Amino acid sequence: MINPYYPTILATTNKALSYPLRKSCLTNLACLTIFQKKNIWRWSVDKFIQVMKALSDPIRVRIIKILQERTLCVCEIQALMSLPQPSVSKHLKVLEDAGLIHSSKDGLWVNYCAADGSESPYAASLLGHLKHWLANDGEIKMLRKILPRIHRERICKKD
């Protein structure tokens, strides 16, 4: 029986396709289907791990909780969380690569907001739960209390 989730693909000579096929497949179409299922499964596992790794850092979880409240730029997040700019940018990149946040350029500003989860079902599920989780966390409450006083015009004055 061929395992559709992890097939062993052996090299055969097939000029029409640019990848090796399993010798025991009855048709090239069956081989293509198995190869595609494996890649979809692999992408799915990789995306799940990427989302979980992104949420494994407490700073990134706090950033997402704050971005669920309001759209912010890097300098606002930096001021709010008292972190250096390169560190904030690195965390935002990890979150964006995982599909948990989105960025949009607005003149000189790059605005970040919580994603809607359309890129990944794992991101969508966890973002939905995060809206309700950690609501009583002391640090999250403190950040929410400071958030209304954070404005980019005061923090990042461009000359």
N, C-alpha and C positions, 0 to 999 in steps of 0.2 A: 504494500500500500504506500502510495506517495503521500508524504506529509506536506500539505499545502502551506504550512506556516514556516517551515524551515527546510526547503528542499536542497539536496545536494546537486549542484549544477555541474555537470561534467562537460568538458570541452568536446564539441563535435564540429564538423565542418558544415557550416551553413552560411552561405554568402549573403542571404537576404537580411539576416539579423546581425547586429553588431556585438552580440553577447553570446556566450556559450550556452548550449542547451543540454538537457538531460537526455542520455541515450535511450532510456527505457520509455520515454513518452511515446504515445501512439502517433501524435501529430504535433507539428510545430505550434499550432494554436494552443494546444493543451500546455505545452511548455511555456509559452508566453503568458498564459493565465496564471500558472504557478509562480512564475518569476514576478509578475505584477503583484500578486497577493503577498509575497514575501516582502517586497519593497514597501507596500502599504503598511503591513504589519510592523516593519522595522521603523518606518517613519513615525508611526503611532507611538511605539515604545519610546523612541528618542524624544518626541515632543512631550510626552508625559514626564520623562525624567528631567527635561529642560525646565518645565514649569515647576516641578517639585524642588529642583535645585535653586531656582530663582526665589522660591518662598522659604528656603531653608535659612536665610539670613534675617535676623530680627529687624535690622535697619530697613531692608527692602519691604518687609511686611508693614512697617510703620509708614514708609513712603506710599505704599498702595492705599493704606487706610486714609491718609491725608488727601491723596489724589481722588479718592472716592467722594470727598467733600467738595473739592474745588480744583479747577485747573491751575497749575502753577508752572513757573519757569525754574531753571536750575538755581538762579540766585535766591529765589524765594525759598526753595527747599533747603538750600545751604544755610540761610539765615534761620529758618524755622528749626532745623535739626542740629545746628552748630557743628556742621561737618565741612571739611575742605571741599572746594569745588571739584577737583579731580575725583575724589571719592564719590561724590554725589553723581557725577557724570557716569562713572563706572557702574554704579548701582542702577541708574536709569537705563543704561545700555543692556544690562542683563535682563531687566524687567521687560524692556521693549522686544528683545530677541525672543523671549518666552511668550509674547503675545498678551502680556498682562497690562501693558500701558501703550498709549499711542502718543506720538509727537506731531506737532504741526507748527510750521514756521509762520510767524506773524511779524513781518518787518525784521527788526533786530532780535526779536524774542523767539525762542523755541518753547512752545507751550506743551506741557505734558498733562495727560488726563488718564484716568482708568479706562481700560479697553472695554468694549462691549462683549468680548468673548467670541467674536465671529471667526477669528483665526484658528482657534483651538477649542474643542469641547472641554478639555481639561481646564484651560484657563477660564472658560465661561462658568464652569461648575464651581471652581474655587473662588472666583471673584464674587459669585452670588452668595456663597457662604461667608466670605470675609466681610460682607456688608453687615452681617449680624454678629459675627465672632469678635471678640476682644473689645466690645463696646465699653466694658467696665474696667479695662486696663488703665492703670494710673498714668502711664506715659502717653497713651493715646488721648486720654482726657485732657492732659496738660497741653499737648500739641493742638488739639481742637480749640482750647481756650485762647491760645496765642494766635492761631490762624487768622482771625479777623483783623489783627494789627499788622499783618505782613502784606506789604504792597511793593511791587517791583519799582515803582517810580521813586520811592524813598530809598530803597536798598541799592539798586543798580543805576545810579545816575550816569548817563552817557554824555560826555562832553563833546 
